[in-house]
Amino acid sequence: MILDFEPGDKVVNPANKSWGIGQVQSIINGKVTVNFENVGKKVININNIELKKINNE
């Protein structure tokens, strides 16, 4: 699987919109570490949880 995320990207978790907007911190072996505004840092297994990149421009 090719991940379309880079550190600094803004993302949301559609299944948990209450987490708010997150910023990708790192991507290692299919796991994306994201710092969400409402719940803090989460390590997401991209095979199990979908993240959507957003443009915050």
ZATOR-488769 format. One record per residue (C-alpha): residue number from 0; x, y, z. Coordinates in steps of 0.2 Angstrom, whole numbers. Example, Ala and Ser with C-alpha at 12.3 -4.5 7.8 and 13.67 -1.06 7.14 Angstrom:
<pos:0 | c1:62 | c2:-22 | c3:39>
<pos:1 | c1:68 | c2:-5 | c3:36>
***
This chain:
<pos:0 | c1:0 | c2:0 | c3:0>
<pos:1 | c1:7 | c2:17 | c3:-5>
<pos:2 | c1:3 | c2:30 | c3:9>
<pos:3 | c1:-1 | c2:47 | c3:2>
<pos:4 | c1:3 | c2:56 | c3:18>
<pos:5 | c1:19 | c2:67 | c3:23>
<pos:6 | c1:23 | c2:74 | c3:40>
<pos:7 | c1:14 | c2:91 | c3:42>
<pos:8 | c1:-1 | c2:85 | c3:32>
<pos:9 | c1:-18 | c2:89 | c3:40>
<pos:10 | c1:-30 | c2:75 | c3:41>
<pos:11 | c1:-47 | c2:69 | c3:49>
<pos:12 | c1:-53 | c2:52 | c3:54>
<pos:13 | c1:-71 | c2:51 | c3:46>
<pos:14 | c1:-76 | c2:38 | c3:59>
<pos:15 | c1:-71 | c2:49 | c3:74>
<pos:16 | c1:-75 | c2:67 | c3:68>
<pos:17 | c1:-75 | c2:72 | c3:86>
<pos:18 | c1:-56 | c2:70 | c3:86>
<pos:19 | c1:-55 | c2:86 | c3:76>
<pos:20 | c1:-41 | c2:90 | c3:64>
<pos:21 | c1:-25 | c2:81 | c3:66>
<pos:22 | c1:-7 | c2:84 | c3:59>
<pos:23 | c1:3 | c2:70 | c3:53>
<pos:24 | c1:19 | c2:68 | c3:64>
<pos:25 | c1:27 | c2:53 | c3:56>
<pos:26 | c1:24 | c2:37 | c3:45>
<pos:27 | c1:33 | c2:21 | c3:50>
<pos:28 | c1:29 | c2:4 | c3:43>
<pos:29 | c1:11 | c2:8 | c3:39>
<pos:30 | c1:8 | c2:17 | c3:55>
<pos:31 | c1:4 | c2:35 | c3:55>
<pos:32 | c1:7 | c2:46 | c3:71>
<pos:33 | c1:-6 | c2:60 | c3:71>
<pos:34 | c1:-8 | c2:74 | c3:84>
<pos:35 | c1:-27 | c2:78 | c3:84>
<pos:36 | c1:-33 | c2:94 | c3:91>
<pos:37 | c1:-46 | c2:86 | c3:103>
<pos:38 | c1:-38 | c2:70 | c3:108>
<pos:39 | c1:-19 | c2:72 | c3:107>
<pos:40 | c1:-7 | c2:60 | c3:99>
<pos:41 | c1:-14 | c2:44 | c3:91>
<pos:42 | c1:-4 | c2:30 | c3:82>
<pos:43 | c1:-15 | c2:25 | c3:67>
<pos:44 | c1:-14 | c2:8 | c3:58>
<pos:45 | c1:-18 | c2:14 | c3:41>
<pos:46 | c1:-24 | c2:-4 | c3:36>
<pos:47 | c1:-38 | c2:-3 | c3:50>
<pos:48 | c1:-42 | c2:15 | c3:50>
<pos:49 | c1:-45 | c2:27 | c3:36>
<pos:50 | c1:-38 | c2:45 | c3:37>
<pos:51 | c1:-43 | c2:58 | c3:24>
<pos:52 | c1:-31 | c2:72 | c3:20>
<pos:53 | c1:-38 | c2:89 | c3:20>
<pos:54 | c1:-32 | c2:106 | c3:12>
<pos:55 | c1:-32 | c2:119 | c3:26>
<pos:56 | c1:-26 | c2:133 | c3:14>
***
